[in-house]
Amino acid sequence: MEYLLLIYADEKAWSTLSKDEVGQIMAAYGTYTQELIAAGVMRGGSELAPTPTATTVRVRNGKTLTTDGPFAETKEQLGGYYLIDVPNLDEAIKWAAKIPSAASGSVEIRPQVDNS
């Protein structure tokens, strides 16, 4: 079953990190990504650009409305994701717990809907 692991963290906290600290975290992500690939469970993933680059789209009464930024102000922002294919939620939780940002932010797990 495919699960989307949505990675949330405080963007403002990232801006306070030194270049060395960012490098260590990115290296940890590289290692984690290689573990997913080696296990044969990775289907995709990406880091997302910061929230100021986001555009939110709504359609109301047939009119398209756009707003700069994310849908809502939150303490933690969506910063990236992994799409994995594992047998069950327990396995998805194990992989989510290994994501480097899980120690300071949060990871939301969402199963893909099987429409077949």
C-alpha positions in Angstrom: 0.0 0.0 0.0 1.3 3.5 -0.8 1.6 6.1 2.0 2.5 9.7 1.7 4.8 10.9 4.5 4.2 14.7 4.9 7.1 16.4 6.7 6.3 19.5 8.8 8.8 21.7 10.5 9.2 25.3 11.7 10.7 27.3 8.8 11.7 30.1 11.1 13.8 27.6 13.1 15.6 26.5 10.0 16.8 30.1 9.4 18.5 30.1 12.7 20.7 27.1 11.9 24.3 27.4 10.9 25.5 26.2 7.5 27.1 23.2 9.3 23.9 22.3 11.1 21.9 22.5 7.8 24.6 20.4 6.1 24.3 17.7 8.8 20.5 17.6 8.5 20.7 17.4 4.7 23.3 14.6 5.0 20.9 12.7 7.3 18.1 13.1 4.7 20.5 11.7 2.1 21.2 8.7 4.2 17.5 8.2 4.9 16.6 8.5 1.2 19.3 5.9 0.4 17.8 3.5 3.0 14.3 3.9 1.4 15.8 3.1 -2.0 17.8 0.2 -0.7 14.7 -1.3 0.9 12.8 -0.9 -2.3 10.0 1.1 -0.8 10.6 4.6 -2.1 8.2 5.7 -4.9 9.0 9.4 -4.8 9.7 12.4 -2.7 10.9 16.0 -2.7 11.8 19.0 -0.6 9.4 21.9 -1.1 10.3 25.5 -1.6 9.6 27.8 1.4 6.0 28.9 2.1 6.4 32.4 0.8 6.7 30.8 -2.7 3.3 29.1 -2.3 0.1 30.2 -4.0 -3.3 29.0 -2.7 -6.2 28.7 -5.2 -9.9 28.7 -4.5 -12.8 28.8 -6.8 -15.9 30.6 -5.5 -19.0 31.3 -7.6 -17.1 30.3 -10.7 -14.2 32.8 -10.1 -10.7 31.7 -9.5 -9.1 33.4 -6.5 -5.4 33.2 -5.7 -3.7 34.1 -2.5 0.1 34.4 -1.9 1.3 31.9 0.7 0.0 28.8 2.2 -3.7 28.0 3.0 -3.3 28.8 6.7 -0.8 30.2 9.2 0.6 27.4 11.3 3.5 26.8 13.7 4.9 24.1 11.4 4.9 24.3 7.6 4.9 21.5 5.0 8.5 21.2 3.9 8.6 18.0 1.9 7.3 14.5 1.4 8.1 10.9 0.7 5.8 8.5 -1.1 6.5 5.0 0.0 5.0 1.6 -0.7 4.9 -0.7 2.3 2.6 -3.5 3.5 0.8 -1.6 6.3 0.5 1.4 8.5 2.9 -0.1 11.1 5.7 -0.2 8.5 4.8 3.4 7.4 5.1 4.5 11.0 8.6 2.9 11.3 9.8 4.7 8.2 8.2 8.0 9.3 9.9 7.8 12.6 13.3 7.7 10.9 12.8 11.0 9.0 15.4 13.4 10.4 12.8 16.2 11.0 10.5 13.9 13.0 12.8 14.7 16.0 11.9 18.5 15.9 8.8 18.7 13.8 6.1 16.2 12.8 5.4 13.7 10.0 1.8 13.1 8.9 1.1 9.7 7.3 -1.7 9.5 4.7 -2.6 6.3 2.8 -3.2 6.7 -0.9 -6.8 5.8 -1.9 -6.9 2.7 -4.1 -9.5 3.5 -6.8 -8.9 0.3 -8.8 
